[in-house]
Amino acid sequence: MADSIKVILDQPYFRSDHENMLIRAYRTADEAAIIALWQACGLTRPWNDPRKDIQRKLTAQPELFLVGESEGAPIASAMVGFDGHRGWVYYLAVHPGHQRCGHGRRLMAHAEQLLVERGCPKINLLVRTANGAVVDFYRALGYVQDEAVSLGKRLIPDL
């Protein structure tokens, strides 16, 4: 077992005090529920296959693919990574029926803690420009807009 996975498995689950949300690593059986969660939160796009994103994540730091669970069902997720220079958070999602309960804040706090433990000096994340509510959420957590332009280039077609 990889040391990084062992660290996660040896730690007690992280629980939030509202709805008893448990934060744990992603399990293969979560796939359909996580994709449905991302769709409910408007995170999927027609040109991007979420199954392929999940499969790629499982090859790189799978222990940092976080799932928030309540009453046995996934209600939240965060895909976290550290490349040695910066930490990244993708697919932060809380099911619409469980939003505004502190789950997103707690999931981000847990992601930040895991990144600090790995020596990560800074987290970067991307938010669609039209998603002002999410920008406000991250600002409330202390995130600020960098003086940078995000550029992208598709290397492998998903569809």
C-alpha angles and dihedrals in degrees: 000000000000114000092238092054092045090054091057095043093049093053122085116252115271110237129192117218095231115079087347093268112192119207114211141150119282117268125206090243089062095068100099093042093048093049090049089050092052090048092049088052094048094244100127124087129197093241094051122069108213091201089061091048089053093048091049091049091052088061094054123048096330089176087069093060097100128200125192110212131192123183090350096307129103110248100162142026143185127186105210129184142171121203096185093264107050138008120233133200122200133170096022099174137164118188109255090240090058100040124120091033097102097260095121091048091050093046091051091048089053092047090050091049092051091049093048088052088057093050096255111164099194142011123222124192138171127230124184108252093235092056100087095159091060092046088054090049092055093044089055087056091054100264118142133195112261122224091246140106119231112226127183140187124191110231101172123028112235097202 
